[in-house]
C-alpha cells in the first residue's frame, strides 16, 4: 500500500493508485486523487459526475454506461471524457476499486 499526503490527510491507495477503502472517499480524497492523476482542483461538475459514479457502483456493483452518467447529471454526452480525459481516470478519482482488465478495455474504447 502507498500513502498520499494531501492537506493534512493521509490517504491509502493500492500500488496502482486506487483508493484502498472506498468508504474513506470524500471531496478532499477526490481532490488528492485528482492531483495525483495530474488534474487541478475538481469543479462542481466533476464532483457531480464522481458522485453519480459512486452511487451507481454502490447500488449495482459495476460501472455505469458512460452516456448514462452524463445524462443523469444533466451534462453533455461526452462529459466524462471532457472532464477527466478517460473513464478509467474518473473511476479512480471516484475512489472505486480497480476494475478488471475486461472493464478497463471496455472503458478505453
Buried (B, 14 or more C-beta within 10 A) or exposed (E): EEEBEBEEEEBEBEEEBBBBEBEBBEEBBBBBBBBBBEBEEBEEBBBBBBBBBBEBBEEEEEBBEBEEBBBBBEBEEEBBBBBBEEBBBBBBBBBBBBBEEEBBEBBEE
